[in-house]
Amino acid sequence: MGGYRHGSTLAVTIAVAALTSACSTAAGTPSPTRTSAPIPAAAPTAAPTAAPTAAFPTLNGQTSLNGRYTVGSGLQSHLTVMVPAGWSASSDWVVLGPKGNQPPGGMAIRFYTVSNAFKDPRSIGAGVFSPSVGPTAADLAAAIVGDPAWGATEAADMTIDSLPAKHLQFAIPALGADGTFDMFGDAGNVDRFGFAVGQSFDLYIVDVSGERVVVDAFHYPGTSASDLAAQQAVLASIQINRTP
């Protein structure tokens, strides 16, 4: 996604090189005060590379991943991501780390679009924003950051595969009565949510030819430093609208 906002171009090069090697050799509101472990601040970005020469397989619930894959989930945009051996897919829009997506040490990355957001993720009865959140990455970021119930950091400008994007972070302090932290969807219909206290999210929101794409990377206080580094490398490998 062009240079780390909190790191260096060299860090991106090393991360992507390490991931490429793993895939080729192995089988297979002001900022709030947090009550959980802090979220690593690195914001991934990848320098443009040559367009791939062949189509990549689509994520499809594979139990073993190794290489570059196309994200499905109804995206109009052609988004691909490089995933190392040891990871898996739970669908066509979610990749899971080597320890799965559950606490205490799991993590995952999810790719989707958003039509609207819930005003209070811990109370579905509060409903969604009305009128609906505007259509851009900036609109969605502003709605989330401007609502204290989300407890999100200020959105930062960054790029994803050279495209302008917004990056924000939050951690789940408590769950609602339904046992989830209801993030996105339409009134009465939650389609994207968190599910554990202490679950920490990095949201990367990018506008791609009129489509708002959200990349959400989550982990837990018990997720290891090495797994978090691998997650950042996967994020840094994202390519959008490259000709397959």
Order of alpha helices (4+ residues) and beta strands (2+ residues): alpha-beta-beta-beta-beta-beta-alpha-beta-beta-beta-beta-beta-beta-alpha-beta
